[in-house]
Amino acid sequence: MDKIYQENELAQIKENYIVGTLATEEDNIPWLGDTREPVTYSAKMNDVIFFVKPLSQEPKNMISLHDNINKPDLYVGFSNRSISNLPFNFRNKNVDEQVQDIKDLLMEKLLVFKPVLTQKLNTSHKNIEDLTPEGDLKQNMRYYSIPNLDIDSNELETKLKHEEPIFFERYNHAMPAPLFILTKDNYIFGNIKEDQWRLDPSFNHSSRVIISPKTIKRVKIEEIEKKKYIGSNRERVVFFEDEFIDTTIADRLDSEGVTLDDVKNELDQQIEDKNPSDVIIKASEINSIHEITFLKDLELKAKSRNLIYSRRDLLNFHTSIKSSVMTILSGQSGIGKTKLATLYAEGLGLSRLSKNMLIIPISPAYTEPADILGYLNPSTGLYMPSETGLIDFLNHAERNENQVHFLIMDEMNLSQIEFYFAPFISLLELDETERFLQLYSENSICHNNQIYKSSIQLKDNLVIVGTMNTDETTKDLSDRLLDRSNIVVLEKMTFSEIESEINKKDVLSKENTGAEQAYGELFMSWKSIGESWNAFNREELSFFDEVDNCISSVDPLKGFSIRSLIKMGSYLNNLPSDENNDFKLDRRIAVDLFIKQRVITKIRGSLEEYETLIGTFGSNESEMIEGELYELFDTDRAKIISNFEFTKVELVRKARELGINGYAT
């Protein structure tokens, strides 16, 4: 009879990941299905079952099962509960077609899954959960499961020196003691002995303490090595090819490895040798280089998918995201708003599988925050999260503050945004330290409050992008929302321009580095911390006062607000810097774009109210009668700051609407 495990032990096992490969007929497959094949149907279970051979470290309790001759070294999966992405229409196919679909999906692929120890009738079974195929399998290759910490090498060294607990989120006590550790700045720590590890004295099942750490060494690995030798990269754990670790890294640790006693903080060394300001400037230059490379890759990745956006739109969108918690993409239906938002997140190495990207298709039925968040059920005392998955996403973002998290709300104005998104709108402009989303009262009884706390902190790593259309099925945006977000209207390029750019893609795509994971880790460093007010000179501030006075004379509530000016300063401070000027948004154009998408968007109303301010067209619609605002942006004084071409075009559009409909939107 097998050992009986406690529920907490079984739960700990399932928190980890293993990589493996589909078994072959030579792997002593047990007779659980109708045939002894790697993929087979089981009439008894009414399901397709399959067998996977592990290629990386397994939980210790799983390894102990190998001692039983009746428990082969294989994990059993079921099509109805083990696989994350079954083929379309899988359930409507016959048995033979289902078996073939599973074979096609899993054969000769590296498989990543969570191990599950199932107990039935006093026997234990090695099962599979959340399996995903990842890339082609390299024959006869095994892998090291290495914890990937969300701290840099200096922080880890400090913890090691002081024998402090180290938190391994996806490599807990159920796994064998780790012999290597990877930090977020690409250092591998090795020369670790299994008997050096002790469990965390606080009994945290994901923390360990290392004793006598002086023998431990570290070496730097390059991003290109990670891309080449990592078979799979899961949240907080990576799977390196064992040959790379056993030969290249082992040799490098012996010849180049730096011990804790010899370690010298590289930045401190730079400060000793140079002026501290030089070090800061150098770091800024390096971040800028990575940022421009990301933008180039984003453009190339879009072209590779036949998505063509103007470079100005990409730069505007990127700068808006850096400078504002929320950015809204607008434009003609079918222009690629949602695809751009998704592409940008994927370009940063984010994904729904890694829980740092979430797409919520907004339903017209959403009328209150509970529809996207969830609610506390007073009858059961349980917090019931919404099916959108937003609560789990926000919790993950709060716990992983160094990793950017991307929330995409698709067609967000199908329902009234101010209703279902009300708590967020109130929080958007607060400082991170005050930005707490209240889910329920702290005094309420909530039995699952360990999972769903009464409040969640919305940190600076949260990026919100909405997409919107403007037709009879959608709702207008309120001034309150417009004052807190950038509205980026994507430019419709001509068909000839699109065709020309698509034909260039094969040549350009060779330049793409594809270093998405590195971009995601660097994104937070691209954000400027400069003071917004320092972005302007007195001439600009004086002109913006004029703009405010001009608008406020008609409607005091729609002027150039202080909030908008501060956000404009942040936007200008966050403009990418490119020495070659290829991916640089001219400051004069940036000022124009910001005013168009943050100030002019709020000017909406009737002909009687806004004709003088906006202007209108005569009855023949051939000549515009310029309004006060257009004339102001067309003055010589204005042209010192910007030509305001986009702002004036938008004013012309509004003037035409006033003339035709008697109302400007």
C-alpha positions in Angstrom: 0.0 0.0 0.0 1.3 3.4 -0.9 2.0 6.2 1.6 -1.0 8.4 2.3 -0.2 12.1 1.6 -1.8 15.1 3.3 -3.7 17.6 1.2 -1.0 20.3 1.7 1.6 17.9 0.4 -0.4 17.2 -2.7 -1.0 20.9 -3.3 2.7 21.6 -3.0 3.6 19.1 -5.6 1.2 20.7 -8.1 2.8 24.1 -7.7 5.9 23.0 -9.7 6.6 22.3 -13.3 8.3 19.4 -15.2 9.3 19.1 -18.8 9.0 15.8 -20.6 8.3 14.0 -23.9 5.6 11.7 -25.2 6.5 8.2 -24.3 7.4 5.6 -26.9 6.3 1.9 -27.1 9.7 0.9 -25.6 8.9 2.8 -22.4 7.1 0.0 -20.5 3.7 1.6 -21.0 1.1 0.2 -18.5 -2.1 -1.3 -19.8 -4.5 1.4 -18.8 -6.1 2.0 -22.2 -7.5 -0.2 -24.9 -4.0 -0.6 -26.2 -0.5 -0.3 -24.8 0.5 2.7 -26.9 1.7 6.2 -26.0 -1.6 7.7 -27.0 -4.7 5.4 -26.7 -8.4 5.5 -26.0 -9.8 4.1 -22.8 -13.3 2.8 -23.0 -13.4 2.4 -19.3 -12.6 6.1 -18.7 -14.3 7.3 -21.9 -11.3 9.4 -22.7 -8.1 9.6 -24.6 -5.1 9.0 -22.4 -1.4 9.5 -23.0 1.9 8.9 -21.3 4.7 11.4 -20.8 8.3 10.6 -19.8 9.9 13.3 -17.5 13.1 15.0 -18.7 13.8 17.2 -15.7 13.8 17.0 -11.9 10.6 15.5 -10.4 9.0 16.1 -6.9 10.6 13.8 -4.4 7.4 11.9 -3.7 7.1 11.2 -7.4 10.7 9.8 -7.5 9.9 7.5 -4.6 7.2 5.8 -6.7 9.8 4.6 -9.2 10.9 2.1 -6.6 7.7 0.3 -7.1 8.0 -2.0 -10.1 4.4 -1.5 -10.9 4.8 2.3 -11.2 6.8 3.0 -14.3 8.7 6.3 -14.8 5.7 7.8 -16.7 3.0 10.4 -16.1 -0.5 9.7 -17.3 -2.6 12.5 -18.9 -6.2 12.7 -20.0 -7.5 14.8 -22.9 -10.4 16.1 -20.9 -8.5 17.6 -18.1 -4.7 17.6 -18.7 -4.1 19.7 -21.9 -4.3 23.5 -22.1 -5.0 23.9 -25.8 -6.9 21.1 -27.4 -7.5 21.3 -31.2 -10.7 23.1 -32.3 -13.8 20.9 -32.4 -11.9 18.1 -30.7 -15.0 16.8 -28.7 -17.1 16.4 -31.8 -14.7 14.0 -33.5 -14.7 10.2 -33.3 -12.3 8.2 -31.1 -9.7 7.5 -33.8 -9.6 11.2 -34.8 -9.2 12.3 -31.2 -6.3 9.9 -30.7 -4.6 11.2 -33.9 -5.2 14.8 -32.8 -3.4 14.2 -29.5 -0.5 12.4 -31.3 -0.2 15.4 -33.7 -0.2 17.8 -30.8 2.3 16.1 -28.6 4.6 14.0 -30.7 8.2 15.2 -31.0 7.5 18.2 -28.9 9.0 19.4 -25.6 6.0 19.2 -23.1 5.7 21.4 -20.0 3.2 20.4 -17.3 2.4 20.4 -13.6 2.8 17.1 -11.8 -0.2 15.8 -9.9 -0.1 13.0 -7.4 -3.5 11.4 -7.3 -4.5 9.0 -4.6 -7.3 6.5 -5.1 -8.0 3.3 -3.2 -4.8 3.6 -1.3 -2.7 3.7 -4.4 -0.8 6.7 -5.9 -0.9 7.8 -9.6 1.4 10.2 -11.4 -0.9 12.5 -13.4 -0.6 15.7 -15.5 -2.2 19.1 -15.3 -1.9 22.2 -17.5 0.2 20.5 -20.2 1.5 22.7 -23.0 3.6 21.7 -26.0 6.6 24.1 -26.4 8.9 23.8 -29.4 10.5 20.9 -31.2 12.1 18.1 -29.1 15.9 17.7 -29.1 16.6 14.0 -29.2 18.3 12.4 -26.1 18.2 15.8 -24.3 17.5 16.2 -20.6 17.0 19.4 -18.7 17.8 21.1 -15.4 14.9 22.8 -13.7 16.5 26.0 -12.3 14.7 28.5 -10.1 14.5 31.9 -11.8 14.4 34.5 -9.0 12.8 37.9 -9.3 15.8 39.5 -7.6 19.2 40.5 -9.0 22.6 39.0 -8.2 23.5 41.6 -5.5 20.3 40.9 -3.6 20.8 37.2 -3.7 24.4 37.6 -2.6 23.2 39.5 0.4 20.7 36.8 1.3 23.3 34.1 0.9 25.9 36.0 3.1 23.4 36.5 5.9 21.8 33.0 5.5 18.4 34.6 4.9 15.5 32.6 3.4 15.3 32.6 -0.4 11.8 32.3 -1.9 11.4 29.8 -4.8 7.9 30.4 -6.2 7.8 27.5 -8.6 10.4 25.2 -7.0 9.2 24.5 -3.5 10.0 21.9 -0.8 8.4 19.1 -2.8 11.3 19.3 -5.2 14.9 18.2 -4.7 17.2 20.9 -3.4 18.3 23.2 -6.3 21.9 23.0 -7.3 21.8 26.1 -9.5 19.9 29.5 -9.2 19.3 32.1 -12.0 18.8 35.8 -11.1 16.9 38.4 -13.1 20.2 40.1 -14.2 21.3 36.8 -15.9 23.8 35.4 -13.3 23.8 31.7 -12.6 24.9 30.7 -9.1 26.3 27.2 -8.8 28.8 25.0 -6.9 25.9 24.4 -4.5 25.7 21.1 -2.5 22.4 19.5 -1.7 23.3 19.2 2.0 23.9 23.0 2.3 20.2 23.6 2.1 17.9 23.9 5.2 14.2 24.5 5.1 12.9 27.9 6.0 12.6 28.1 9.8 9.3 30.0 9.4 7.9 26.9 7.7 7.2 28.6 4.4 7.0 25.7 2.0 8.6 27.7 -0.9 11.6 29.1 1.0 15.0 27.6 1.8 18.1 28.8 3.7 21.6 27.9 2.6 24.4 27.4 5.2 28.1 27.9 4.7 27.7 29.7 1.4 31.3 30.7 0.8 31.9 27.9 -1.7 29.1 29.2 -4.0 30.2 30.9 -7.2 28.4 32.9 -9.8 28.9 33.5 -13.6 27.2 35.7 -16.1 25.3 34.2 -19.0 24.4 36.2 -22.1 20.8 36.6 -23.4 21.7 34.8 -26.6 22.8 31.8 -24.5 19.4 31.8 -22.6 17.5 31.8 -25.9 19.7 29.0 -27.3 19.8 26.6 -24.3 16.5 27.2 -22.5 14.0 24.6 -23.6 11.1 26.3 -21.7 10.8 29.4 -19.6 8.0 29.2 -17.0 7.1 31.7 -14.4 10.0 31.7 -11.9 11.6 28.5 -13.2 13.6 27.8 -16.4 14.6 24.5 -18.0 18.2 24.6 -19.3 19.7 21.8 -21.4 21.7 19.6 -19.1 24.7 19.5 -21.5 25.0 23.3 -21.3 24.9 23.2 -17.5 27.1 20.2 -17.0 29.8 21.3 -19.5 29.8 25.0 -20.4 28.5 26.4 -17.1 30.4 23.9 -14.9 33.6 24.7 -16.7 32.9 28.5 -16.5 32.2 28.2 -12.8 35.5 26.5 -12.2 37.6 28.9 -14.3 35.7 32.2 -14.1 33.3 31.8 -11.1 33.4 34.5 -8.5 32.8 33.5 -4.9 30.9 35.6 -2.4 34.1 36.7 -0.7 35.5 38.0 -4.0 32.3 39.6 -5.2 32.4 43.4 -5.7 29.3 45.2 -6.7 29.9 46.4 -10.3 28.1 49.6 -9.9 30.0 50.5 -6.7 33.2 49.8 -8.6 32.1 52.2 -11.4 31.4 54.9 -8.8 34.9 54.5 -7.3 36.5 54.9 -10.7 34.2 57.6 -12.2 32.0 60.5 -11.4 28.7 59.1 -10.1 26.7 61.2 -12.6 28.6 59.5 -15.4 27.4 56.1 -14.1 23.8 57.3 -14.2 24.2 58.7 -17.7 25.8 55.4 -18.9 22.9 53.4 -17.4 20.4 55.7 -19.1 22.1 55.2 -22.4 22.0 51.5 -22.1 18.3 51.5 -21.3 17.7 53.8 -24.3 19.5 51.4 -26.6 17.3 48.5 -25.4 14.2 50.6 -25.7 14.9 51.5 -29.4 15.7 47.9 -30.1 12.3 46.9 -28.7 10.5 49.5 -30.9 12.3 48.2 -34.0 11.4 44.6 -33.1 7.8 45.7 -32.5 7.5 47.3 -35.9 9.2 44.2 -37.6 7.0 41.8 -35.7 3.9 43.7 -36.8 5.0 43.6 -40.4 5.7 39.8 -40.2 2.0 39.4 -39.4 0.9 41.8 -42.2 0.0 44.5 -39.6 1.2 47.9 -40.9 1.1 50.8 -38.5 2.7 54.2 -39.0 5.9 54.6 -37.0 4.5 57.8 -35.5 1.5 55.8 -34.1 3.8 53.2 -32.6 6.0 55.8 -30.9 2.9 57.7 -29.7 1.3 54.5 -28.3 4.6 53.5 -26.6 5.1 56.9 -25.0 1.5 57.0 -23.9 1.8 53.6 -22.2 5.0 54.7 -20.4 3.5 58.0 -19.2 0.0 57.0 -18.3 -1.7 54.2 -16.4 -4.4 54.0 -19.0 -4.2 54.4 -22.8 -7.2 54.0 -25.2 -6.7 53.0 -28.8 -9.3 54.3 -31.2 -9.7 54.4 -35.0 -11.6 52.8 -37.9 -13.0 49.4 -37.3 -10.7 46.7 -38.6 -7.6 48.9 -38.4 -5.9 46.6 -35.9 -6.4 48.2 -32.5 -6.7 45.0 -30.4 -3.9 43.4 -32.5 -1.5 46.3 -31.7 -2.2 46.1 -28.0 -1.7 42.3 -28.0 1.4 42.5 -30.2 2.9 45.1 -27.9 2.4 42.9 -24.8 3.7 39.9 -26.6 6.7 41.9 -27.7 7.5 42.5 -24.0 7.4 38.7 -23.5 4.1 38.8 -21.7 1.4 36.1 -22.1 -1.8 34.9 -20.6 -0.1 31.6 -19.7 2.5 33.6 -17.6 -0.4 35.5 -16.0 1.1 38.9 -16.9 -1.3 39.6 -19.8 -5.0 39.5 -19.7 -7.6 40.3 -22.4 -11.1 41.0 -21.3 -13.7 41.3 -24.1 -16.2 43.8 -22.7 -19.8 42.8 -22.8 -22.7 45.2 -23.2 -24.2 43.5 -20.1 -21.5 44.9 -17.8 -23.1 47.5 -15.7 -21.2 47.4 -12.4 -17.7 46.6 -11.0 -18.8 43.2 -9.8 -19.2 42.1 -13.4 -15.5 42.3 -14.1 -14.2 41.8 -10.5 -16.5 39.6 -8.6 -18.3 40.0 -5.3 -18.4 38.8 -1.7 -21.4 36.4 -1.3 -23.0 37.3 2.1 -24.8 34.0 2.3 -21.7 31.8 2.0 -19.0 34.2 3.2 -17.0 33.4 0.1 -15.5 35.9 -2.4 -16.7 34.9 -5.9 -14.3 36.1 -8.5 -15.7 37.1 -11.9 -15.1 34.8 -14.9 -13.0 37.5 -16.5 -10.0 36.4 -14.3 -9.3 40.1 -13.5 -8.9 39.5 -9.7 -6.3 36.7 -10.1 -4.5 38.9 -12.7 -4.4 41.9 -10.3 -3.2 39.7 -7.4 -0.4 38.4 -9.6 0.6 41.9 -10.6 0.7 43.0 -6.9 2.9 40.1 -6.0 5.3 40.6 -8.9 5.9 44.3 -8.9 9.1 44.2 -10.9 7.3 42.6 -13.9 5.0 44.7 -16.1 1.4 43.4 -16.3 -0.7 44.3 -19.3 -4.5 44.5 -19.1 -6.3 44.8 -22.4 -10.0 45.7 -22.4 -11.3 45.0 -25.9 -14.1 47.2 -27.2 -14.3 48.8 -23.8 -17.1 51.2 -24.7 -19.7 48.6 -25.6 -20.9 49.2 -22.1 -20.7 52.5 -20.1 -17.2 52.5 -18.8 -17.9 54.8 -15.9 -20.3 52.1 -14.5 -18.2 48.8 -14.6 -14.8 50.5 -14.4 -15.7 53.2 -11.8 -13.3 52.1 -9.0 -10.3 52.1 -11.3 -11.1 55.6 -12.7 -11.0 57.0 -9.2 -7.6 55.4 -8.5 -5.8 56.1 -11.8 -4.3 59.4 -10.8 -3.4 58.5 -7.3 0.2 57.8 -6.2 1.1 54.1 -6.1 1.2 54.1 -2.3 -2.5 55.2 -2.2 -3.8 53.1 -5.1 -5.8 50.4 -3.3 -8.7 48.7 -5.0 -11.3 47.9 -2.3 -13.1 44.6 -3.0 -15.1 44.4 0.2 -15.1 45.8 3.8 -12.2 44.7 6.0 -14.8 44.0 8.7 -16.7 41.6 6.5 -16.5 37.8 7.0 -14.7 36.2 4.1 -13.7 32.6 4.5 -11.3 32.6 1.5 -9.6 35.9 2.4 -6.2 34.3 2.2 -6.7 34.1 -1.6 -8.9 37.1 -2.1 -7.9 39.9 0.3 -10.2 42.9 1.0 -8.1 45.2 -1.2 -5.5 45.0 -3.9 -2.7 47.5 -4.5 -2.5 48.7 -8.1 1.2 49.2 -8.5 3.1 51.1 -11.2 3.7 47.8 -13.1 0.1 47.7 -14.1 -0.6 49.0 -17.7 -4.2 49.3 -18.9 -5.0 49.5 -22.6 -8.5 49.9 -23.9 -9.7 49.6 -27.5 -12.9 51.4 -28.6 -15.0 51.9 -31.7 -17.3 54.8 -32.4 -20.6 53.7 -33.8 -24.3 53.4 -32.8 -23.5 50.3 -30.6 -21.0 52.1 -28.3 -21.2 54.6 -25.4 -19.5 58.0 -25.3 -16.6 58.5 -22.9 -17.1 60.9 -20.0 -14.8 64.0 -19.4 -13.7 62.3 -16.2 -12.3 59.3 -18.2 -10.9 61.5 -21.0 -9.0 63.6 -18.4 -7.3 60.4 -17.1 -6.2 58.6 -20.3 -4.6 59.2 -23.7 -6.8 58.6 -26.7 -4.5 57.4 -29.5 -6.3 57.4 -32.8 -4.5 55.1 -35.2 -3.8 56.6 -38.7 -5.4 54.8 -41.7 -2.6 54.3 -44.2 -3.3 54.1 -47.9 -3.5 50.7 -49.5 -0.4 51.5 -51.6 1.6 52.3 -48.5 0.5 49.1 -46.8 1.4 47.0 -49.9 4.8 48.7 -50.1 5.6 48.0 -46.4 4.4 44.4 -46.6 6.8 43.7 -49.4 9.7 45.0 -47.3 9.0 42.7 -44.4 11.1 39.7 -45.6 14.2 41.9 -45.7 13.5 43.7 -42.5 12.6 40.7 -40.4 16.2 39.4 -40.5 17.1 42.3 -38.1 14.6 41.1 -35.4 16.4 40.0 -32.2 13.2 38.5 -30.6 14.6 39.1 -27.1 11.0 39.5 -25.7 11.8 38.3 -22.2 14.6 40.8 -21.7 12.3 43.6 -22.9 9.7 42.7 -20.3 12.2 42.9 -17.5 13.6 46.2 -18.8 10.3 48.0 -19.4 10.1 49.6 -15.9 13.5 51.1 -16.4 12.4 52.9 -19.6 10.0 55.0 -17.6 11.2 58.5 -16.8 11.2 59.8 -13.3 11.8 63.4 -14.3 9.7 66.2 -12.9 6.8 67.0 -15.2 7.0 70.7 -14.7 10.6 70.7 -15.9 9.5 69.6 -19.3 8.3 73.1 -20.3 9.8 76.5 -20.8 7.9 79.7 -19.8 6.9 80.5 -23.4 5.1 77.1 -23.6 3.4 77.5 -20.3 2.2 81.0 -21.2 0.8 79.6 -24.5 -1.0 76.8 -22.7 -2.5 79.3 -20.4 -4.0 81.0 -23.5 -5.4 77.7 -24.7 -7.0 77.1 -21.3 -8.5 80.7 -21.2 -9.8 80.3 -24.7 -11.6 77.0 -23.9 -12.7 78.0 -20.4 -14.4 81.2 -21.7 -16.9 78.8 -23.3 -16.9 76.0 -20.8 -14.8 76.3 -17.6 -15.0 72.5 -17.1 -13.2 71.6 -20.4 -10.1 73.8 -20.3 -6.5 72.7 -20.2 -6.5 71.2 -16.7 -3.5 71.0 -14.4 -3.8 67.2 -14.5 -3.5 67.3 -18.3 -0.5 69.6 -18.1 1.3 67.3 -15.6 0.5 64.3 -17.8 1.8 66.2 -20.8 5.1 66.8 -19.0 5.3 63.1 -18.2 4.6 62.3 -21.8 7.3 64.6 -23.1 9.8 63.2 -20.5 9.1 59.7 -21.7 9.7 60.3 -25.4 12.2 57.6 -26.7 15.7 58.9 -27.4 17.3 57.6 -30.6 20.6 58.9 -31.8 19.8 57.9 -35.4 16.4 59.7 -35.2 14.7 56.7 -36.9 12.6 55.9 -33.9 12.4 59.4 -32.3 9.2 61.3 -32.1 9.9 65.0 -32.7 9.0 67.0 -29.6 7.0 69.6 -31.6 4.9 66.7 -33.0 4.6 65.2 -29.6 3.1 68.4 -28.1 0.6 68.5 -31.0 -0.4 64.9 -30.6 -0.8 65.2 -26.8 -3.1 68.3 -27.1 -5.2 66.6 -29.8 -5.6 63.4 -27.8 -5.9 64.8 -24.3 -7.3 68.3 -24.5 -9.3 68.6 -27.8 -11.1 65.2 -27.2 -13.0 66.8 -24.3 -14.5 69.6 -26.5 -17.9 68.2 -27.4 -21.2 69.8 -27.6 -23.9 71.6 -29.6 -23.6 74.2 -32.4 -25.1 76.9 -30.2 -22.4 76.3 -27.5 -19.3 75.7 -29.5 -19.6 77.4 -32.9 -17.5 80.4 -31.8 -14.8 78.2 -30.3 -14.6 75.4 -32.9 -15.9 77.1 -36.0 -18.1 75.5 -38.6 -18.7 75.0 -42.3 -21.1 77.0 -44.5 -24.1 75.4 -46.2 -22.0 74.3 -49.2 -19.4 72.7 -46.9 -16.6 74.0 -49.1 -15.1 76.6 -46.7 -14.5 76.5 -43.0 -15.4 79.4 -40.8 -12.5 79.2 -38.4 -13.2 79.3 -34.7 -11.2 81.0 -31.9 -9.3 77.9 -31.0 -8.2 77.1 -34.6 -7.0 80.7 -35.0 -5.0 80.5 -31.8 -3.2 77.3 -32.9 -2.5 79.0 -36.2 -0.7 82.0 -34.8 3.0 82.7 -35.2 3.4 82.4 -31.4 1.9 78.9 -31.6 4.2 77.9 -34.5 7.2 78.6 -32.3 6.0 75.6 -30.2 4.5 73.4 -32.9 2.7 73.6 -36.2 -0.2 71.8 -34.5 -1.2 70.1 -37.7 -3.0 67.2 -36.0 -4.8 69.5 -33.6 -6.0 71.7 -36.4 -7.2 68.7 -38.5 -9.2 67.5 -35.5 -10.7 70.9 -35.1 -11.7 70.9 -38.8 -13.4 67.5 -38.3 -15.3 68.8 -35.3 -16.3 72.0 -37.2 -17.7 69.8 -40.1 -19.7 67.8 -37.6 -21.1 71.0 -36.1 -22.2 72.1 -39.6 -23.7 68.8 -40.6 -25.2 67.4 -37.3 -25.3 70.5 -35.1 -23.2 68.6 -32.6 -19.5 67.9 -32.3 -18.1 64.6 -30.8 
